Amino acid sequence: MDPGLRAAGRWRIVWRMTSATPRYPLILAIALIAGVSFWVGRSHVPEDAIWTAWKGSGVALLALWAAANARSRDGWQLAVALAFGALGDILLERSQALGGGAFLAGHIVAAALYWRHRRATRTASQTMLAAVLVVAIPSVAFLLPADRAAAPLIGVYALGLGAMTGSAWASSFPRYRVGLGAVMFAASDLLIFAKLGPLASSPVPGWLIWPLYFAGQALIAWGGVITILRWKSDDDLHHRL
């Protein structure tokens, strides 16, 4: 092989690896510390403005990290979806309706991103599971609360949650990062609704709601940022060749 061609090939591989590597790992590390420390220390701090800011800081920093790595429409869309999640974390302490509205907006933004990148080839089981998530999540959410007057509004919110989760599972994003993260997010919300009904006296929701939610958001951020950077790197390399 011509030495010049060999050198050019090595340069392309190195350039691709560098351009697809997420930047600002310190922001990601601080985000993870914020989310985990809130889970550990939340019961030892008064639920005041500092507590609320601490609660929102983990996903807010994930959104900042995604924005810092955004080099395309997809990257910014992921950052916006995460930012709505952080806003929801904060607003829930003031108003359930406002917090739920922020989360619903984030689900719509995320579902649009995942649907735009839906997987071209899926097995029948993968397609079926995505469809089950879309249908089962709002159905179960509607049935869970003991206060039936609250059920319709919860069901409407869960339609967005189901659409986000099913589209994430059916997308080209990695299933065991972004897809799994979306499922964990949905499980966390279903536990919240179960706390309004059959699990009202159970300690299980209190143990699991936050770790499922935050770990889900972290997986979505990590898998989403890396995948979008790789897509952008591949696209840039294609145009350079």
Secondary structure, 3 states (H helix, E strand, C coil): CCHHHHHHHHHHHHHHHHHCCCCCHHHHHHHHHHHHHHHHHHHHCCCCHHHHHHHHHHHHHHHHHHHHCCCCHHHHHHHHHHHHHHHHHHHCCCCHHHHHHHHHHHHHHHHHHHHHCECCCCCHHHHHHHHHHHHHHHHHHHHCCCCCCCHHHHHHHHHHHHHHHHHHHCECCCHHHHHHHHHHHHHHHHHHHHCCCCCCCCCHHHHHHHHHHHHHHHHHHHHHHHHHHHHHHHHHHHHHC
